[in-house]
Amino acid sequence: MVTPPILNPNGVLKITREGGLFYAPGLAAPRTMMLSACNADQQMQFAACMKYPPQKKTSAGPDQRSWHLQWFESIDDTTPSWQTWVNEFDADEAIAALWAVATPETK
């Protein structure tokens, strides 16, 4: 069993939706959420997202989507301390729930 990262209050989860036939910039943009900004239910969803073992990106095909999850120890970090890709069909609904309320990144 892989040990998930320790969730410190200053940590940031970045969720990116990748793949699929349709590209919409608003849906493809990474979204971030700080653990300290979460309520109790969202903190449990954070923990559910971290249950996936770290994996490298796989080629899912043009008609499949995947979630790219990255954990940063602080908002200033540029390199994630943990990351994984999860096939959309295998993903816990907690990923989609956090993605829906997370803040889209702007360039």
N, C-alpha and C positions, 0 to 999 in steps of 0.2 A: 504494500500500500504506500502510495506517495503522500508525504506530509504536505498539506496545503500551507501557503504562506501565512505568517502571523499578521492578523489584521490590526494594524495600529490606527488610531484615530486620524492621523495626518495622511493616511494612504489614499490613493486615487485609483479607481477602476476605470479603465478605458475600454469601451465596447465598440467594435466595428462590425458592421454587417457586410459580408463579402459574397460575391458571386451572383448567379441568377441571370436570366435573360434580359431583364429590364433594369436599366440604370437610371436612378433618380438621385441627383446630388444630395438632396436632403436626407434620403434614406441611407446613402453610402457614407456620409460624413461620420467620423468617429464621434462618440459621445462620452463624456466623462462625468464622474460623480465622486465626490469626496465622502469617505466613510463618516466623517464628523457631521455631515449635513443630512444624514439618514435617520429616519425614525426606526423604531424597534423592528417593525416588519421588514423594512428595507435592509436592515443589518442582517436579518436572517436570510434574505435573498442574496446578499453579498456572500455569506458563508456557503450557500448552495452553489454559487458560481465557482467557488474555489475548490469544489470537490473533484473537478476534472483534472486528470494528470496532465502535466506539461506535454505538449505534442508539437511537432513541426507541422507546418502548413502542408496540406495534401491537395492534390488536384481533384476537386469534387465534380467537375463537369459544368457545362454552361447552364443547366437547368436546376442546379442545386445551390443552396446558400449555406454559408457557415458563419459562425460568430467567432471573431477574434477577440479574446479577452486578454488584457494586460493589467498587471498590478504594479503600481509605482509606490515606493515607500513614502514619497512626499510629492507635492505639486511641482517642485523644482527639478525632480529627477527626469532625465531624458532617456534612461535605459530601464526597462521594466525588470523587476526582480523575479517575476513569474509571468508566464504567458502560455496560452494554448489556443488551439482552434477546435471548435466543436461543430459538427454537422447540425444544421438546423433541426433535422428530424430526430436527432438524438439528444437535443438540448432540453434542459430543465426549463420550465416556463419562467423561472426566476430571472433568467437572462433577458428574455423579451420584456419582462415587467420593469427591470432596472433600465434597460435601453430606452423604454418609452418615457421615463421621467428624467433621464440624464440630460445634461446640457450639451447640445451639439457644438462641436468645435468650429470656429470660424477662422479663416485664413487671412 
